[in-house]
Amino acid sequence: MPNEQLDQTESEVPTGASFSISMCNSFYEMLDYIESIGSTLAKEEAIKYTIQNRKNAEAFYRLAFNDTVYGVSEKSFYNALAMRGVTPVPGTTFPHVSDYLHELEYIGTAPSVIKIPEFIDWANDLKLISGDAQLGEIYSFFVGLSAAKKKWWCRAILHDLRMGANVKTINSVFKELGLKPIDKFALQLAEKIDIYNPEDVAKKIKLPCVMERKYDGLRIIAEVFNNTCTLKSRRGKDRTADFPEIVTALLSKFQDQCVILDGEIVKFYESTAIDFNESFQGVMKKDGEGEIRYVCFDLLVDESMDYKYRWSNLESVWDNTMEEDSLVLSEHYNCNKIEEAQEYFEDLLKNGREGIMLKKLDSAYERGTRKHMFKCKPDYVPSMQKEHEADLLITEWKFGSGKNHELVGTLCLQDASKTINVDVGSGIDDSTRIMLTEMKDKLIGMICEIRYNEKTETGALRFPRFITLRDDKEIPDDLSER
């Protein structure tokens, strides 16, 4: 019979080859143990064990990895405590607010006997309140919890367990156990197209179509509802707190309205004749340079509607609201023949842009597919390929040396075939090192774009260098056939 004692006193979890998850006394000790495991397969086996041996483990994972927006951030927990005079000791820092909560031990008296189903009910009720009322509720609920529950329940409601397992890992375990998978947040994606290859174009898209400028920033779904605004990344992560200026602008522009927008957050920099945008890497840099804007290219109030009507509705809504400098519509043109797309593409490249998007006029918005939207960049066109680019999986990272010994200096990468492995340090500048270090707990499993001169006969990549992280991609390229 599964052990149902999830709420007994937790202790520190020993690690090492002689220790196994079966020796843990509580579910939260098991989570601590899983957090310490390096191997993905070993993590999956440990997660499977928790589900098989702890009654509410499955429900906990479902809450931690669902798409529900609870309207809280790390700052919410700090603010909730500060309202009651509980603040960190000056000079102390914590990797995550959950680590701070764990260090607080018991704020109140004896820990409350609250189990996971009650926590889930509380989390669902939390969605209905905001502001000081929400902060007060957070404090009141967490004040009596044990240290371990503070740590793991905080991470669960923030959808960031920080234990090296993502929703794909959890779903892999669920599948093995015959459990229903967790629905993953998804957006409509784009497939590669070579607009100079008539066969490729004819196979993928029917003319006339729409052509738009391709922006290389952070893909964001913006939801404005009842004067609240939520920003979600391509993977469904809540990025609302990261871009307060965009949230303010959206609330101002769409006051008292309900809209769901698809677009890209881009950092623009001034040039002599044009403004140009950096990549996802540029958006993530907190360097104080450039101007952050949200470029909108779709309205998703009715996803079943053909794109031509969704765009018309977007223009209508956009034009009838207040103008905001940080909110702009995508460049958008009709394309009746492929030569028009080629001309526009070449013009974009001359002006330092990244590429072009082609979209079907008569297609609905279909999440998780690539059959309605297409992208073309120079590296997709054989005649324009001067260097090779590849999107590879980050399997490990290493600290630098010398003055950079506390900063991430090298990324260990692997292609989809698992036959090509490469360490990349070239191309990582000082500001990027800082960014990667801040993200180090989340790097493994992400996709990194690199550029290299050639692939040798032995399968090595000559002169690989870092280009950017890819937040819009989950699967690495297969370089075995290149």
Secondary structure as GFF3:
##gff-version 3
##sequence-region A 1 482
A	DSSP	three_ten_helix	21	23	.	.	.	ID=ss1
A	DSSP	alpha_helix	27	36	.	.	.	ID=ss2
A	DSSP	alpha_helix	40	53	.	.	.	ID=ss3
A	DSSP	alpha_helix	57	65	.	.	.	ID=ss4
A	DSSP	alpha_helix	74	82	.	.	.	ID=ss5
A	DSSP	alpha_helix	97	103	.	.	.	ID=ss6
A	DSSP	alpha_helix	116	126	.	.	.	ID=ss7
A	DSSP	alpha_helix	131	142	.	.	.	ID=ss8
A	DSSP	alpha_helix	147	157	.	.	.	ID=ss9
A	DSSP	alpha_helix	167	176	.	.	.	ID=ss10
A	DSSP	beta_strand	191	192	.	.	.	ID=ss11
A	DSSP	alpha_helix	198	204	.	.	.	ID=ss12
A	DSSP	beta_strand	209	214	.	.	.	ID=ss13
A	DSSP	beta_strand	218	225	.	.	.	ID=ss14
A	DSSP	beta_strand	228	233	.	.	.	ID=ss15
A	DSSP	three_ten_helix	240	242	.	.	.	ID=ss16
A	DSSP	alpha_helix	244	253	.	.	.	ID=ss17
A	DSSP	beta_strand	259	270	.	.	.	ID=ss18
A	DSSP	beta_strand	275	277	.	.	.	ID=ss19
A	DSSP	alpha_helix	280	284	.	.	.	ID=ss20
A	DSSP	beta_strand	291	299	.	.	.	ID=ss21
A	DSSP	alpha_helix	307	319	.	.	.	ID=ss22
A	DSSP	beta_strand	327	329	.	.	.	ID=ss23
A	DSSP	beta_strand	332	335	.	.	.	ID=ss24
A	DSSP	alpha_helix	338	350	.	.	.	ID=ss25
A	DSSP	beta_strand	355	359	.	.	.	ID=ss26
A	DSSP	beta_strand	373	376	.	.	.	ID=ss27
A	DSSP	three_ten_helix	378	380	.	.	.	ID=ss28
A	DSSP	three_ten_helix	382	384	.	.	.	ID=ss29
A	DSSP	beta_strand	388	399	.	.	.	ID=ss30
A	DSSP	three_ten_helix	402	404	.	.	.	ID=ss31
A	DSSP	beta_strand	408	414	.	.	.	ID=ss32
A	DSSP	beta_strand	421	424	.	.	.	ID=ss33
A	DSSP	alpha_helix	430	438	.	.	.	ID=ss34
A	DSSP	alpha_helix	440	443	.	.	.	ID=ss35
A	DSSP	beta_strand	447	452	.	.	.	ID=ss36
A	DSSP	beta_strand	454	455	.	.	.	ID=ss37
A	DSSP	beta_strand	461	462	.	.	.	ID=ss38
A	DSSP	beta_strand	465	470	.	.	.	ID=ss39
###
